[in-house]
Amino acid sequence: MSPQGTTQMTRRGFLEATAVGGAVAAAGGEAPAPAQASAASTLAPPDDGKLRIVVFGAHPDDAEIRAGGIGALWAGLGHHVQLVSVTNGDIGHFAMAGGALAQRRTAEVAAASKVMGTHSLVLDIHDGELEPTLANRRLLTRVIRQWGADIVIGHRPNDYHPDHRYVGVLMQDSAYMVGVPFFCPDAPPLKRNPLFLYSHDYFQRPNPFRADIVVAIDPVIDKKVEALVLMESQFVEGGAMGKPNPALDDRPGATRNARASARPSAGASPPWPIRTARS
């Protein structure tokens, strides 16, 4: 797939092209109700012939890192992209946690989506506690159905982080169930099975990632970087593995190492390595 190829793609054309078996590349405790990152996030997009894409990430930053570039490309073509965090990220910082951090990270991904032209949704499950339960399978199935997804992207099940792994398992377990009428009958089943895809990673065991589709994101790389920098708790302060940085505490009224508003100056290198091959 290339940006040129997606320019002419309509929802009908995509559905016809993937009609055979849905092309499922993903192989296939009670969770609370979703917490909205924006009021419109859980509403289905208009039936305007454009594609509808759902990207699942384990934490508020994963979907943006792994698919922010292709999300921005799709959004620029008028397609509807929802970036979903399956946990609320409430322990993903070295100096703060709980509800305050969950609210902060929800606001960060909402701001990032505003830059990229995507939609954000954060589910209210504790960071580090995601499990592949029946309740959570139903939850992801509902998210996919409510968006009317044509494409679903998420982690592979072989990952170092349990939340990442279980997002992959839950997405895989939902891949068939999204079309079963009496599973989650409160959400209408999809008439066509979406295309399920894994996002890129570097894990080699039990099998290395093999890309079936590669999309260059050069036209939107600056937009993606701008969006990532807005997630300061992770990409300025270092997230769960960060450490105190006196340079972030020099500002009048700054809360010591709990909330930094510093951003790289114009032309400065961002505070993390950029891999432009990732979408």
Secondary structure, 3 states (H helix, E strand, C coil): CCHHHHHCCCHHHHHHHCCCHHHCCCCCCCCCCEECCCCCCCCCCCCCCCCEEEEEECCCCHHHHHHHHHHHHHHHCCCEEEEEECCCCCCCCCCCCCHHHHHHHHHHHHHHHHHHCCEEEEECCCCCCCCCCHHHHHHHHHHHHHHCCCEEEECCCCCCCHHHHHHHHHHHHHHHHCCCCCCCCCCCCCCCCCEEEECCCCCCCCCCCCCCCCCCCHHHHHHHHHHHHCCHHHHCCCHHHCCCCHHHCCCCCCECCCECCCCCCCCCCCCCCCCCCCC
